[in-house]
Amino acid sequence: MKRLLTSVLFCAVGTLLADAQPAQAGGLMCCPPVTCVEKTIICYRPQICVREVPHVCHRHVCREVVETKTVLVPYPVYDTIKRVVYVYKEVPKTVEREVYVALPECPPPCEPCATGCGCGHHFGCCKPNPGHHKIKITTCETEVKPCPVEFVEKVCTYKAREQSITCKKTVVDVVPETVLRKEISCVMVPYEVKVRIPVCAPACCGQ
């Protein structure tokens, strides 16, 4: 601030001195008297300014809403069904089969047997001489057969029906709200300063 005032004073003095020319009166140089005059000048200085400014902001507000909905609810339905299943059982049955057996047989009759056994064969013919013969036998076997069995069974099925229910849910609303905020700014503030400026008097010597 002191530098600004000093520069203003030097500028004013230089301007006044440049405008003041030496006056001539009858060939003689005349020096006008210099006086100081007090004047008021306007200067500016920076100043921090704080003010409250309205600002619109959005706030989230939660609220609870009760509403009725229609939904499909399953419910059981029981039915009686007659079913037939097959159970395998062993059933006896008679089977006739042909089998081969080994039986002793004698050779055809010839000379009387010397052993005196009275069979009328050769000596030593009574020794067994097996032969294969086919005979039929009857056996009892078991056979697996499917047997149908009926029974009644209870079956459960599901069907859907409409039902009204009451439920609660949360809804979020956006609400505008005006708030005051502080705003800081820098402004130039004018102020007055009194300074003394030298000026020349109108009167001149030599008159």
C-alpha positions, 0 to 999 in steps of 0.5 A: 500500500505504501508503494502504491501511494508513493507511485501516485505522489510521484506521478502527480508531482511529475505531471504538475512540474511538466505542465509548469513552464517558466514565465517570462515577464519583460525578459526576466524569468519568473518562478511561480510559488508552489503550494501543497493542496490536500486531495482525496483519492480512492484506492482499492484493497482486497477483502475476504467476503463470507456469505450464505448462499441457498443450495438445493440438494436431494435427500433420500427418504424411506417410507413403508407402503402396504399393498395387496397382491394376488398370488398362486398358492399350491394346495394338496389334493388326495385321490384314490387310485386302483393299481395292478402290480405283478408279483412273481411266485414259484408254482409247482408243475409236473415234468416228464423227462427221458433219462439214460440208466446203466443196467447189467445184461447177459449174453444170449443163451448157449451151452449150460453153465458149468457153475451149476447155477441153472441159468443155462449160460456159459461159465462166468456169464453171470458177471455184470455187463452194463448197458445203457437204457432210456427210461421215462421219469416224472419229476416235480419242478417249480416255475416262476410266474407273474401273478397280478395283485390289485391294491388301492393307493392314495396319491397326492397331487398339487393344484394352484389357487389364487389368494390375496395377501398383504405385504409391506415394502419400503419405497425410497423417495427423492425429496429436494431440500434447500440448505444454506451454504457458506461461500467465500469470495474475494472482493475489491473494496474501495476506500479514501486516502487523503494526500498532499499534492504540490501545485503552482500558484496563479500569481507570477512575479514581475508584474 
